Amino acid sequence: MSRRIFIDTKWNPKKHENSRKYVCYDPDKDLFFEVDSLTELKEYDEIYMDSSIFPNIWKQLRELVSSGKSVYYFTRP
């Protein structure tokens, strides 16, 4: 069974500035939680994101896709 998660992405215009964390929802556990990096979601097979894909997360997305994860994003939330 594949595990899926839904993500509300964050925007961090300055790499060293603290901003809000990614808000995640696991529908199988009916659980909300936060992570600092998308790479912390390696236990999930399908990652669904809102329409905000920012330049500072491309490296994290590439790492997830390279490890065999499927990443989807909603173009119209």
QUIPESUL-V237159 format. One record per residue. PHI is phi in whole degrees, -180 to 180 (NA if undefined). NEAR is the number of other C-alpha atoms within 12 Angstrom. Layout:
BEGIN
PHI/NEAR + PHI/NEAR
END
This chain:
BEGIN
NA/7 + -85/13 + -96/20 + -126/26 + -147/36 + -112/32 + -124/35 + -100/30 + -75/34 + -117/27 + -119/21 + -127/21 + -65/14 + -116/10 + -57/11 + -98/8 + -91/10 + -73/12 + -133/16 + -65/16 + -84/20 + -72/29 + -96/24 + -120/30 + -130/26 + -102/23 + -69/19 + -69/14 + -98/12 + 52/12 + -133/13 + -102/17 + -157/20 + -121/22 + -135/21 + -83/23 + -138/28 + -66/36 + -68/24 + -75/20 + -98/34 + -67/25 + -80/19 + -101/29 + -92/22 + -122/27 + -119/34 + -108/32 + -121/30 + -71/24 + -77/17 + -96/23 + -105/26 + -98/19 + -57/17 + -77/20 + -111/24 + -62/19 + -63/16 + -65/24 + -65/31 + -62/18 + -64/20 + -66/26 + -65/22 + -64/15 + -91/18 + 93/16 + -83/26 + -100/25 + -119/31 + -124/22 + -137/22 + -87/17 + -82/11 + -139/8 + -67/11
END
